Every structure is written in structure tokens, then in C-alpha cells.
Amino acid sequence: MAGIEFNQLATLAVAAVSLATSAFRTLNSMPVTTGGKARFRTALRLLVLVTFLSLSITVAIFDHLVWAGGFLVLAAGVRLASPRQKWDISTLKLHITSEVAFHSSSLITLAAAVDLMALGHYKNDLATGQRITITVTLALAAFVAVNKSTTRTRKLCTTLTDRVSSLMQHMEALEELHELNPASDKLPDKRRECRDKLDALERALSTRLNTGYRFWGTPVLPAAVVEELYSRTYDYILTPKRCAPDFDVQMDLISIRDALKGQIDVVA
């Protein structure tokens, strides 16, 4: 009976993975907006995560702890389905929120998976005290890891907010000076200051949100978006006029700052 139950659950898991794969392939060919793609992808990842969690709980009820741990490993793997080039400034807030949530869930589910696999594999060799010790140790490790990753995100968002504001202030000062005297000998220095602030912002935008490991984490913005933003801002610094084609870059900077507000923590 247990074998039949497991086969049914394994079939359901394969079906869920196949459905998710088909949905991702369909999504890439759908003529929808970037925001729609981002929301759909987030909902899909959440659905797959909940499916694997449900399977793990169901298997654990029948005392198949090793298999329950295996499903939790698959649930943690949802984190690797992070979009690498599929978001922009308009969906930055959703990107940050979802990355924090899925990264934290992966750390928790991995710790739970190791716990269930250990308890299931050595269930006849471990005393009650040893089981409690293993569970508590892994729970504390998961808590520390989640706290460290979320603290990193808050620090990065706070740094980004400061750098965006600093760049905008220097750009406004450059614009005012240019309007007063387009031939001012102070303009080269002001432009240099703006470029320094822009370089600092570019580095921060390319930093990984939750971890420094490039494979496991995703940057604040994709490289192509950062490059375009840098180019437009640089062009505006060269011609700081309100009528300049790249003046709307300031609206993008404001959008970035607004998207980061929920993660600001000056004491992190």
C-alpha cells in the first residue's frame, strides 16, 4: 500500500514539474507586458512551491520522512527558477519582495529537508533527545541564515536609496549651474562628481540581493537595464537640460527609490 501511495505522489510531482515547465515555455512566447510576465512567473513559482510542500507534508504523514525531505529539496529548488533577465524598473518592487521570500523559503526548506532525511534514515538509531537536538540545531541554523540574507537585502536597499538620492542632488546642482552659465569653469568638476556618483550607483545596482554567490542570487536589476540606465544618465550629465531627451531618466531614478522604500533599514 505504501508503495502505491508513493507512486501516486511521485506521479503527481512529475506532473507538477511538467506543468511548470510548459507554463514557463508558454510564457516566453506570450505577447504580454513585462509586468504581466513578472506577476505570472511569481504566481507560478509560488504554486510549484506550495505543491511540493503539500506533497512533503502528505508523505510525512505516512511516515516516509526521507521522501518528505526529498520533496522539500525540490521545493527549495524553486529558488533556482529565479528570472535572470525578465524584470525591469517597473517591476523592481515585486522582484525584491519575491526574491526575499523565495530565498528565505529555500533556506528553511533545505534545513527541514536535512532534518527529515536524517530522522528518517536513522530513526531506529536516534534517541528522542538526539532527535530534538538535530531539529533545534537545524532550525537555529536556518534562522541565522535567513536573518543574515534579509539583513544583507535591507543594507543594500538602504545604500541604493542613499546613492540614488545623492546622484539626483548632484544632477540638480549640475543643471542649475548649467542654466546660470553654460560656459562656467565649474561645470567639468560638477560633471566629474556626477559621474562618480553614477559609477557608485551602477555598482550597487549590479550587486546580488540576498547572497554574494552569483549562481544562487540575482542582482537588483538585470545587466541590460543597468547599462541602459547608465548610458542615459551619462548622456544627461553631458547635457543637463530639462528639454534634453534623457531628462526622463530622473523619473526612473525616482521609481527605483520608491521601489526600495519598503526595505530601508538605516540600523541594519
PEMOGI-V238187 format. One line per field, one symbol per residue. ss: DSSP state (@ for helix, = for strand, . for the rest). psi: psi as a letter, one per 20 degrees, with the letter a starting at -180 (. if undefined). burial: 1 if it has 24 or more other C-alpha atoms within 12 Angstrom, else 0. A space follows every 10 residues. Layout:
# PEMOGI-V238187
ss->???
psi->???
burial->???
This chain:
# PEMOGI-V238187
ss->.@@@@@@@@@ @@@@@@@@@@ @@@@@@@@@. ...@@@@@@@ @@@@@@@@@@ @@@@@@@@@@ @...@@@@@@ @@@@@@@@@@ @.......@@ @@@@@@@@@@ @@@@@@@@@@ @@@@@@@@@@ @......@@@ @@@@@@@@@@ @@@@@@@@@@ @@@@@@@@@@ @@@@@@@@@@ @@@@@@@@@@ ......@@@@ @@@@@@@@@@ @@@@@..=.. ........=. ..@@@@@@@@ @@@@@@@@.. ........@@ @@@@@@@@@@ @@@.....
psi->ghgggghghh ghgghggggg ghggghghjp mrrggggggg gghghggggh ghgggggghh hjkmhghghg hhghghihhi jpphkkrahh kgghggghgg ghgghhgghg ghgggggghg hkhiiprghh ggggggghgh gggggggggh gggggghggg gghgggghgh hghggghhhg nijqiigggg hgghhghggh hgghhiqqgi qiphhhrqrg qqhhgggggg gggghhhhmm qhjqhjhihh hhhgggghhi hijpnij.
burial->0000010011 0010011001 0001000000 0001001111 1101110111 1111111111 0001111111 1111111110 1111011111 1111111111 1111111111 1111111111 0000000000 0001000110 0100110011 1111111111 1111111101 1111101100 0000001001 1011101110 1111111111 1000011111 1110110011 0111111111 1000011011 0111011111 10110000
